[in-house]
Amino acid sequence: MNDLLTQLSDCVEQGKVNLAAAFPPQMKGLPGADELTKQALEEGVSPVEILNNALVPAMDKVGQKFSDHKIFVPQMLISAKAMNAAMEHLKPFFKSGEVKRKGTFIIGTVFGDLHDIGKNLAAMMIEGSGWEVIDLGIDVKVERFVETLAAHPDAVVGISALLTTTMGNMAPVVKAIKAQSPNTKVILGGAPLSADFATSIGADGYAKDPQEGVKWLDGEC
């Protein structure tokens, strides 16, 4: 990896968004993910190289640190913010087809549940790993999942819930998705869930944290 991509990867891992950002303190006054991505493109580094050799490895490290309890939600969010700053420069290349996504991932918090931190973290990590993410937000009704899947029939669907009182609402969503598209893969996530629960309602997978979700999507678990 060239020095510029190494610096960019480090900025994303450490959460250095741009030159003006004061965090992290040891990188104050240095260019961040925003400026380094722009510079890399101007110097002829391909968008694919930037994605695969800087952003994806950085978010992999962040996800693993989170799984290992070495960092926590605030650190993940600031790294995701840095990643998003870099991704803004790459989006035109995704739209043009010059950079190919791994696939499309539809995600939302199930109806009745207004929590979004876990869902947001998963969406950020998955986008950072090279997927196009369609985030439906919170309190997402069955019909919204089904309509979005109809518009993106090759997508994988992720459903989130944080409460034991709303996890039961996942069952009708999974049932409706499978009725419409039996081959669509559905993964669940959320604190009160388990792999056994996911299986019991017909889902294809369960992720205990965002990093596990990324690995499941990439076929590693």
C-alpha positions as a printed Julia matrix, in Angstrom:
221×3 Matrix{Float64}:
   0.0     0.0     0.0
   1.42    3.41   -0.87
   2.05    5.99    1.86
  -1.03    8.04    1.0
  -3.37    5.07    1.36
  -1.65    4.09    4.59
  -2.26    7.58    5.95
  -5.89    7.48    4.8
  -6.47    4.09    6.39
  -4.97    5.35    9.64
  -7.23    8.43    9.56
 -10.33    6.29    9.23
  -9.19    3.89   11.93
  -8.37    6.75   14.31
 -11.41    8.86   13.42
  -9.61   11.82   11.81
 -12.36   13.29    9.63
 -10.67   16.34    8.1
  -8.01   18.97    8.64
 -10.25   21.06   10.89
 -11.08   18.15   13.21
  -9.39   18.38   16.61
  -9.85   14.64   17.21
  -7.79   12.61   17.74
  -5.49   15.05   19.59
  -2.29   13.46   18.26
  -3.43   14.16   14.67
  -4.51   17.77   15.21
  -3.43   20.0    12.34
  -2.95   17.08    9.94
  -5.12   16.34    6.9
  -7.93   13.88    7.49
  -9.87   11.31    5.5
 -11.59   14.04    3.5
  -8.44   15.71    2.21
  -6.42   12.52    1.75
  -9.11   10.86   -0.36
  -9.34   13.94   -2.57
  -5.54   14.02   -2.88
  -5.36   10.32   -3.73
  -7.88   10.73   -6.56
  -6.04   13.8    -7.87
  -2.77   11.83   -7.9
  -4.34    9.08   -9.97
  -5.04    6.46   -7.31
  -8.08    4.54   -8.51
 -11.32    4.6    -6.49
 -11.15    0.81   -6.27
  -7.69    0.98   -4.68
  -8.88    3.6    -2.21
 -11.86    1.47   -1.22
 -10.13   -1.91   -1.07
  -6.69   -0.88    0.19
  -7.58    1.88    2.65
 -11.23    2.16    3.67
 -12.21   -1.51    3.91
  -9.08   -2.57    5.87
  -9.54    0.38    8.24
 -13.17   -0.46    8.98
 -12.23   -4.12    9.41
  -9.79   -3.09   12.13
 -12.38   -0.84   13.76
 -14.98   -3.61   13.72
 -12.56   -6.11   15.21
 -11.55   -3.7    17.97
 -15.23   -3.2    18.79
 -15.83   -6.95   18.87
 -12.84   -7.33   21.19
 -14.14   -4.52   23.47
 -11.02   -2.46   22.81
 -13.11    0.48   21.6
 -16.74    1.43   22.19
 -19.66    3.07   20.38
 -18.29    6.67   20.4
 -15.0     5.59   18.81
 -16.85    3.52   16.2
 -19.08    6.44   15.33
 -16.18    8.84   14.81
 -14.36    6.28   12.63
 -17.54    5.83   10.63
 -17.76    9.61   10.22
 -14.22    9.65    8.81
 -15.1     6.78    6.5
 -18.19    8.64    5.29
 -16.08   11.73    4.56
 -13.9     9.61    2.31
 -16.88    7.85    0.71
 -18.37   11.18   -0.38
 -15.51   11.48   -2.86
 -16.1     7.94   -4.15
 -19.87    8.08   -4.6
 -19.71    9.52   -8.14
 -17.63    6.5    -9.17
 -20.18    4.11   -7.65
 -22.97    5.86   -9.54
 -21.05    5.7   -12.82
 -20.37    1.99  -12.37
 -16.59    2.47  -12.33
 -16.52    1.0    -8.83
 -18.65   -2.08   -8.24
 -20.39   -2.71   -4.94
 -20.44   -6.18   -3.41
 -24.22   -6.04   -3.38
 -27.17   -4.18   -1.88
 -28.13   -4.36    1.77
 -31.5    -3.12    3.04
 -31.59   -2.4     6.76
 -34.15   -1.04    9.2
 -35.25   -1.17   12.83
 -38.46   -3.17   13.1
 -41.81   -1.46   13.64
 -42.52   -0.46   17.23
 -38.82    0.06   17.96
 -37.3     3.56   17.84
 -33.69    2.63   18.61
 -31.14    3.27   15.91
 -27.59    3.27   17.3
 -26.98   -0.44   16.67
 -28.65   -0.24   13.27
 -26.6     2.83   12.34
 -23.35    1.18   13.37
 -24.16   -1.9    11.32
 -25.1     0.23    8.29
 -21.86    2.22    8.52
 -19.69   -0.87    8.89
 -21.4    -2.68    6.03
 -21.14    0.31    3.72
 -17.5     0.66    4.66
 -16.92   -2.96    3.66
 -18.1    -2.24    0.11
 -21.87   -2.75    0.09
 -24.53   -0.32   -1.05
 -26.72    0.3     2.01
 -30.36    1.35    1.89
 -31.22    2.51    5.41
 -34.96    2.56    6.04
 -34.59    4.09    9.5
 -36.58    3.17   12.59
 -40.1     1.86   13.22
 -40.15    0.26    9.77
 -43.41   -1.44    8.86
 -43.65   -4.78    7.06
 -44.87   -3.08    3.89
 -41.83   -0.8     3.7
 -39.42   -3.72    3.83
 -41.4    -5.57    1.17
 -41.73   -2.53   -1.13
 -38.02   -1.75   -0.9
 -37.1    -5.35   -1.64
 -39.4    -5.29   -4.69
 -37.37   -2.34   -5.99
 -34.07   -4.11   -5.19
 -34.83   -7.82   -5.7
 -31.21   -8.97   -5.36
 -30.7    -7.29   -1.99
 -29.98   -8.87    1.38
 -32.23   -7.66    4.2
 -31.16   -6.8     7.75
 -33.66   -6.26   10.55
 -32.75   -4.73   13.91
 -34.48   -4.66   17.31
 -33.24   -3.59   20.71
 -36.19   -4.5    22.92
 -37.58   -7.86   23.97
 -41.01   -6.32   23.43
 -40.31   -5.58   19.76
 -38.19   -8.56   18.72
 -41.42  -10.5    18.22
 -42.35   -7.99   15.5
 -39.54   -9.4    13.37
 -41.46  -12.6    12.64
 -44.12  -11.05   10.35
 -41.42   -9.09    8.52
 -39.39  -12.22    7.81
 -42.54  -14.11    6.82
 -43.6   -11.4     4.36
 -40.12  -11.17    2.83
 -39.88  -14.93    2.37
 -43.41  -15.08    0.93
 -42.46  -12.5    -1.68
 -38.93  -13.73   -2.34
 -38.05  -17.14   -0.82
 -34.41  -16.89   -1.85
 -33.77  -13.5    -0.23
 -31.33  -13.75    2.64
 -32.41  -12.12    5.92
 -30.1   -11.4     8.85
 -31.18  -10.17   12.28
 -29.33   -8.09   14.86
 -29.98   -6.63   18.29
 -29.14   -7.08   21.96
 -31.97   -9.44   23.01
 -31.68  -11.73   19.97
 -29.86  -15.0    19.43
 -29.03  -17.35   16.58
 -31.72  -19.74   17.84
 -34.34  -16.99   17.74
 -33.33  -16.04   14.19
 -33.68  -19.63   13.07
 -37.03  -20.02   14.84
 -38.66  -17.24   12.8
 -37.15  -18.25    9.48
 -34.25  -15.8     9.19
 -31.0   -16.93    7.59
 -28.54  -15.39   10.0
 -27.87  -13.5    13.21
 -25.06  -11.07   14.04
 -24.16  -10.23   17.61
 -22.28   -7.12   16.46
 -21.6    -5.17   13.22
 -18.33   -6.95   12.5
 -20.05  -10.32   12.61
 -22.66   -8.95   10.22
 -19.97   -7.91    7.76
 -18.35  -11.34    7.94
 -21.71  -13.06    7.41
 -22.42  -10.95    4.34
 -18.98  -11.7     2.96
 -19.55  -15.42    3.49
 -17.0   -15.8     6.27
 -19.4   -17.15    8.87
